Each structure stands twice: as structure tokens, then as C-alpha cells.
Amino acid sequence: MTTPVLTVRDVSKSFGGAAALKGVSVELLPGEVHALMGMNGAGKSTLVQIISGVLNPDAGRLEIGGQSPRHLTPRLARRLGVSIVPQRRELVMTLTVAENIMLGDLPTGGAVVRWGTVRENAREALKGLGLEIDPDAIAGDLTVAEQTMVEVAREVRRGGRVLILDEPTACLGPEAAAQIRELVLRLRESGVAVVFISHHISEVLGLADRITVLRDGEVTWTGLSKETDERGLVRDMVGREVVSRRPGRDGRCGDEVGLSVRNLSQGRFLADFDIDVRRGEIVAVLGPAGDAQSRLFDLLSGRRRPDRGTVAVAGRAVRPGRVAHSLASGLRCVTGDRRRLGLIPGLTIDENLLLAQDRLDRRRMHRWGLLAERAAPLRADYRVVSLVRNPPVEQLSGGNQQKVLLAKWLGTAPSAVLLEDPTNGVDVAAMAEIHTLVDALAARGVAVLLASSSAEEVMRLADRVVVVRDGRRIAEYDVDRITRDDLIAATLGGAL
């Protein structure tokens, strides 16, 4: 039998008396893709932090490459060959690809960096993984998929034998996600052991050799991917069947337009974009990741001023480039980047929940009893769950952070809403809950504009879908008259 490159044996970890991991055991073989699955809060992040040396377990042991370190640190883990590519990119966006790959290991001659060697070593690292990325390109100019590939090349070059990929295809379109999956297969062929974390069940079943499922800090199933199916994985993750059904929508939409956009344009990213969303209607804008739909948040929220175009909510014009005016109109824009733009780390759950409430002033922020009282209905309605009563929001699982973000804005009685990838990085159960919340929002007569890169989500939520490509609107469809594959083909440039 092949000797495991990583063994986790009976590992447990608690925080403030709440158990995050309970006797978890996992083995990772060289040259295999081992998927780690579970609901948000199941213990995946804690396990990854222990494997990478960020946390030490309360009980149990780790063996990496035949060594059993008593106190694993991130530096020691890296030296033993454990690397992680987190969901949040860790490149220096103003540096070149070559500089990012060689960062921390720049070849020098005396006090002078040998830049030719830097580029050559980076080129070899990219070539070794079959990647055709210009070493002189600026990291910030790359696509999200290419940025992920550069991070992988950097970690493999540093000697990574165990590579942890945390949601590498989140918010990517079909083409970009396929590129990442091809890279994972090349890593497997080169003998690298890959821990692949994803909430996309079909992706995991098609890519992983083995799967380990966590629920409430315990392993509920581990085995070969061919020994299970989608229904079995959901049952092992959630403990029950989870179905997100599209509700009946006849007669829900009236004739009154709740949100109207005309000739909205910004540089090469968006050109003469028009859309009307009626009250009670959900209209999706679908395109490849990074295309026109990804610019709508900045323009509609007022963070950026368009080159031209108008926005109106219930017939009232919204002044472009003014966040306060956008909010005063009743328009709420929920970002897809909850870490950078959505939530404030360091503040508690309750503080984040109530930040968007106009009547909450600074003095009341410190009246904790009142804060808890007013936040309680939002916690209950949006099913926000935490291990302890009111921790800093960054300590929540991704799914619960997303529900805090939604509650923060949707709890303010909006007239119209823009939702940008509302189920980004959440598990199947949280996804079903969020879909139900969006359905209820439309049922209350709110005009909902959904900016998405997921055809599956569009088919589940939307009444109509507008397909964009290269910044332009190319088609509009009634969702009940097309299929998911039709949508993907249209997004990629095909015709129905």
C-alpha cells in the first residue's frame, strides 16, 4: 500500500467550550485528490488550520511525510511540504507574476536582484504545470482563475507536496472553473496530494479520488467518490435531504417597474446596458466571471460613477456616483465580496447586523442590551448560527457570514435590491435557505436584480435572465422556456 503523505489521527479542537472537531481522522495519499466536504461550520476550516500549523489541536496527532511534529507552526508546515491556496487571493496585485512566484526567494548577486533569473525561474514554474501565463504580466490584471494558477505555481515551486485548495472555483464561470479543474488533474499526475474544498457537489464527484465529509465536527463518511452520489453526500453533510424547489410564481409580478436602468456604460466593461425589473420580479444578469454583471454593484450602489446612463427606483431618479442617494432611494446593493466590502471584521455579529439601520447611532452601538434585542429578530429570521453568543463576525462560517450580510441590508425594508452572487461560498443547506429568503423578498413586492455567474442559481431563482458577454447585452430569455445548458452555451458565446 502507498504510504500516506499526511495522516490526521483522532484530532479534537474546542473554542470556549464549544467543540469544533471531535476525534477527526483523515489520510492523504501522494498523487490523489481528496475532497473535504461539509456544511459551513462543520469544522473544515478548523481542520485546515491545524494541518497548516495555524492552530494546534487539543488532542490527537498529525504525521507529515513520516514526521510527527509536537508543535506544528505555519513555517514548519511549509518546510514539511504543506501549502494552502486560500479562497481569498494572497498575491501582491501591483507586482508581476514572476515577482509573486519568487517572492521571499529572490535570487541575488550581492545586493542586486538577478531579474533575468527571477523571470526564468517563474517561467519554469509555470511551464511545469502547463500554464501559459506571461511572467511579466501584472498580477492585478489577471483573471481570478489565472491568479489562482499563479498561487498554485508558487506553492508547488516552494516544494509543496500537500496542497490545500480552498474553494478555488467559487464565483468562476464554466470556462474558468474548467481551467482550475484541469490544473488539479495535472497536479495529481505530478504526484502532488491535493486537498480540494468545494461546495459544488457535481464538481467534487467528477474530480476527487476520495471524499471525506464532516458534520458538526465529526467525520460522517469517507471513501472513494465512485462509492457515493449527490444524494448520499447531501445526506452525510446535512443529516437529511435538502431540496431547493422553485416556487409557483403566477400573478406575483405587477406592471409597476421597481428598478429601471437605461444606457448604463463604463469604459470597456459595460456598454449601453438597459434593464427593467418589475415589483415582485427576479431578473438575473448572467455572464462570465468578471464581465458586465460584476460591475453592476459598483455602479448601482454609487461606489463608482458611470460614464453615462440613468438609474431609477420606483420612478425616482438616483444620482449617479452617490452612495447616500442610492440608499435614500430604497435601493440596496448586496456585494458578492463580503470580506472586503460587506462586513466589518472586529465588530460583532449584532453590530454588523444593525450597521445599515438609519436610526442606529454611535451611542446606541454601545448599549449592548438594546443591540442584542434589536438584532435578535434578524438572527432568527435569517437563521444565523454561532458557537458562542455574539463573537466577532469573522469567526463565523462562510454561510453564516453571508446570512449576516443579507440580513444587514434586506432587513431595512428595501424597494429594490441588487444581489451579487448571494450564495458565494455557502453549503447546500445554507444555499437552500438563502434561495427561500430571496423568494420571500420578491413575494413582498421587492424588485430583485440578481447579478450572477452561476447558471444553476439563475434557473432556480429568476423569472427572466439577461445574458451579457464582453460588456454587452446579447440576449434575454424567460427562464421557464430554456434549460441550464442553453444558458451556459449562450454565456460562452453560442446561440440558442
N, C-alpha and C positions, 0 to 999 in steps of 0.2 A: 504493500500500500504506500501511496505517496505521503511523505511526512508533511504535516500542516506547517505553513509558514507563520500562522498565527493561531493561538489557542486561548480562548477565554473560558475559564472554568469557575463555575459557581460564584459569579460576581454579584455583589449586592451593593446598593448605594441608597442612602436616605438623606433628605434635606428637611431639617426642622421636625423630625419625627415622621415625615411622610416618605414612604418607600418609593423610590423611582425605579430601582432594579431589584429583583428578588431571585437570586440564585441563577443568573443567566449564564448559559454555556453555549459557545459558538466555536466552530473550527473553520479555518480558511485555508484552502489548498492553493499551491502555486499554479498559475495559469488557469484560474477559474473565475467566473463572475458570480459572486454570491450576493443576492439581493437581500436587503434588510427592509422589512415592511412592518407597518403598524399604524394605528391611528395617531394623530397628533397627541402628544402626552404619553405615548405608550412606553417611552424610555429609549428611543433610538438615539436622540441627541446625547443623552447621558452616557450611553454605551460608547458612542463615537468619541466623546470627550475623554473617557477612560482609556480607550485604545490609543488615542493620540497624546496621552500624558497630561492633558489639561486638568483632569480630576484623578484622584486616587480612590480606589474602591474601599468600602468599609470592610468587605470580606471577599474572599476568592483570590484568584491569581491569574496572571497573564504570562504567556510564553510567546516570545517573538524571535523567530529564527533560531530556536534552540536555547535562547537565554530567557531567564525568569527574573527580571529586574524587581527589586523590592520597592523602589520608589521611582516610578516612571515619570519623566518630565517631557515636555514637548521637544526639547533639544535631544534627549536620549532616544525618544521615539523616532525622531527623524534620522538619527545616526544608525538606528537598527533597521531603517528602511520603511518606516510608516509615514505616509504623506496623506494630506487631505486637500481636496479642492472643494471649498465651501460653496454654498449656493450664492452667497454674496461675493462678488468678484474681489480678488485681492491683488490686482495689478496696479502699478503706478501709471495712470492713464496718460500722463504727459511724456512718458518715456517710450522709447522704441520697443518693438517686440524683442530684439536682441538684448537690449539692456534689461528688460524684465526677466528674461530667461536666465541671464547671467548675474542678476542682482545678488550681491553677497559673495560672489566668486569671480570678480572681475580680474582677468589676467593682467599683471603689471610688469613693467620693466623699470625697476627703481620706483620712482614716484609717478610714473607715466602709465596710463591705461593703454594697453595694446588693443585699440578698437578694431583693427582688422581681425585679430584673434577672437574678439568678442562676437563679431558677426559670423565668423566661420564656425565657431562652436555652437552658436544658436542655430545656424543653418543645418548643421549636422543633427542637432537635437530634433528639429522639425522634420528633417528628411527621414530620421529613424522611425518616425511614427507615420510616415507617408503624408505629411501635411505640407501643402503648398501655400505658405504664408510668407510674405515679404518680411525678412528680419528688420528692415529699415522702416517699416510702417509704424505709425504712432498707435499705441495700444487703444487709446480712446476713439480712434477712427475705425476700429474693427467691429464686426458684428458681435453680438453676445455669444454666439456659438464659437466664433474664432477666438474670442477672449478666453473661453473655457479651454479650447485646444492649446492655447499658449500656456495656460496654467498647468495643464497636464504635461506638456513637453518639459516645462521647468522642473516639475516634481520628479519625472522619470529620469531626467538628466542628473538630478541630485542623488540618484540611487534608490528611488522608491521601489520597493518590492511588494508593498501593500499600499494600494491607492484607494482612498475613500472618496467617492464621488457623491456629493450631497445634492440631490435634485438637479442634475446637470441639464435636463431638458425642460425644466419649468419655464413656462411662458415662451417657449420656442415654437415656431411654426413647423409644419411637417418636414420641409426640406432641411432646416437646421437641426431638428431633432434626429433625423436620419443620419446626418453627418456625425453627430456625437455618438450614436449607436455604432456606426462603422468604426470610429476611433476606439471604442471599448473592445470591439472584437479584435482589433489589431493589438491592443494591449494584452489581451488574453493569449493571442498567438505568440507574443514575445515572452510569455512566462510571468507577467505581472499578475498578481492576485488583486482583483477589483471588488471592493465592497460598494455595491450600487444601491443608492437610496432613492426611491421614487414612489409617488402616489399613483402613477399610471399603471394599472394592473396589466393591461394588454401588453404594454412595453416590457414589463418585467418578465412576463411569461414567454415573450419572444426572444429575450436576450440572456436571461440568467441561467446558469447551470443548476444552482441550488438556491433555495429561498429559506430565510428564517423570519418567522412572524412573531412580533411582540404584542402583548396586550396587557395593560396595567402592570408593566414592569416584568412580565414573565414570558418565557417562550411558550407559545401555544402550538406551534408546528414548525418543523424544519425537515427539509427533504429535497429531492430533485424536482425541478419545475415541471417536468413531464408527469409527475405523480399527482398534480393538483390542477385546478381550473379556477376561473374567475370567481365563481360562486363559492368555492371552497376557501379561497383566500379571503374573501369578504367575511365569511362566517368566522374564520380564525382570527381576523383582525378586530371585528366588532362584537362577535359573540351572538350575532343574529343576522337575518337577512336585511339588507338595506336597499330600497328601491327608490329612485328619484323619478317620479312619474310626471309627465306633462299634464297639467290640469285642463279641464274644459274651459274655453275662453270665449265662447259665443256671446255676443252682446256686451262684453266687458268694456270695449273701447267706444267712446263717443266720437263726435265730429270735431270737438274743440281741440285745437293744436296747443299742446302744453309746452313744447320746445321747438323752436324753428331756427335753423342755421342756413344762411344764404351766402354763397360765393366766398366761403372761408378759405383763405390762402396764406401759406407761409413758406417762402423760399421754394426749395425743391421738394419739400416734404408733403405739402398739401396744396392742391390746385382747384379753386372754384368748387369747393365742397358744399353741396346742398342736402338738407335732410329736414323732414318734419316728423315729429313724434306726437301722436295724439295722447290725450289724457287716458290713462289705463292701458297704454300700449307699451310693449317692449320691442324696440328696434335695435338690431345688432349691426355694428360695423365690423366686418371681418376682413383681415388681411394678414400677410406675413408679419412676424415679429419685427418691430422697428419701422413698419410702414405707417400710413396715414393715421390709423386708429391710435397709434401710440402718441400722436401729437395733440389729440383732442383734449386730453386732461389739461395740459398747459394753457391751451387757447381758451377753452370754455371756463376754466377756473379763474382766469385773469392773471396767471403767473407770467404769461408771455403775451405780447401784443401781436395780432396778426398783421400781415401786410395789407390785407383788405378783407371785407366781409362783415356780416352782422349776425348777432345772436339775440333772440327774443324769447322770453319766458311768459307764457300766457298773454302774448300780445305786447308785453312791455320790453322795450329795447334794453339790452345790457351793454354798458360802456366797456369797450374792449380794453384789455390790459389792466383792469382794476379788480382785484380780489374782493374788496369790500362791496363793490357794486354787484358782482356776481352773486355773493352771498345774500345781499339785500333783496335780490330779485326772486329768491326762493330756489335757486339752482344750487344743488350740492354735487360736488365732483369728488368721487372716492378714488384715490390713487391706487395703482397696482403696485407701487413701491412703498409698502407700509413701513419698512425700516428707515428709509431716508426722508420720506415726505409725509407719512401717515401718522405715526405715533411718536411720542417723545420719550425716549429711554431715560430711566432715572425717576420718572413720575410713576405713580401707582396706577393700577387698573382704573380705580374710581376717578382719579384726576384726568386721565386720558378720556374716559367716557364722557366727562362733562365739559371738556375744553371748548366744545363748539356751542355750548348753551350761552346765549347772549346775556342772560340775566345773572350769570355766574361771574362775580368779580373777584379780585385778588384776595380781599379779606375773607370771603366765604371759602376760598380754597383751603384755608387752614382750620375751618370748622369741620373736623373730621366726622363728627356725628351726622351733621347735615349732609356732608358729602356722601357718606355711606347710604343715608336714607334716600337721597335722590338718585343715586346710581343703582340701587337695588332693583327697580323695575327693568332697567336696561339690561342688567346682568341676567335677570330671569327671562326676559323676552328673547334675548339673543343667545341664551344658554352658554354663558361664559363660565368656564370651569378652571379653578386653580387649586394647587396643592395646599396653599396657605391662604388666609383670608384676603389680603389686599397687597400682594407683592408688587415690586416694580414690573411694568408691563413686559419688559424684555425677558422676564423669567417664564412667561407663558409659552406654551407650544405654539407653533405657527398657525394652526387652525383657530386657537383661541385669540391670538393677536388679531387675526383677520376679523373675527366676530366683534372684537372691541372697536376696530376701525369702522366697521359697518354701523355699529350701534352709535358711535360718536356722531356720525353725520345723518344717518337715517332716522335717528331719534329726535330730530329737530323739525319735524313736520314739513318736509320739502314739497315744492310744487313740481319740480323736475329733478332728475338725478342722472348723472353720468357715472357708470360703474366700469372701472378699468380692470379687466381680468379679476373678478371678485373672488374666484376660488383658487387663486395662485398659491401653490404650496400647501394645500389642505388635503386631508384624507377623505375617503369616500363617504364617511358618515357626516363630517362637517360640510362636505360639498352638498349633500342632500339637504341639510339644514339651511344652508345659505340659499339654495335654489328655492326652497319654500318661503324664505324671507323675501326674496325678490318677487315671487309670485304674489305674496300678500301686499307688497308695496304697489304693484300695478293694480291689484284689485281695489285699492283705496283711491284710485284715480290719479296716481302719480305717473307722469310721462318718464319712461325709463329708456335711456340710451346706453347700450352695452357695447363697450369697445373691447374686442376680444381677438385672440389668435387661436382660439380653440373651436373647431367646427362642432365638436360634440356638445360643448356648452351652448353654442348658438342654437343647435337643433332642440335642446331641452328647454331653453328659456324664451327664445324670441318668437314674435309674431311675424316680423319681416326681417330680412337681412340685406344690407348693402355691402357689396364686395368691393374692396379697394385694392389697387395694385399700382406701385410706383407713384403714390400720392394722389391718384385719380380714382374717381368713382367709375367702375366699369360695368356694374350690373346691380339689379335689385330683384329679390325673389320673395315670394310668400313661402315661409318655411314649410307649410303643410304640403307644398307641391314639389318639393325637391328632396334629395337624400343627402346624407353626410358626405358620401363620395363625390356627389355633384358639387357640393360646396368646396371641398378640398381641390377638386380639379379647376374650379373657377378661380380660386385663390392663387393657384400656381400658374395661372395664365391660360388655362384651357377654356373651352366653350361648352355650354350645355346643349 
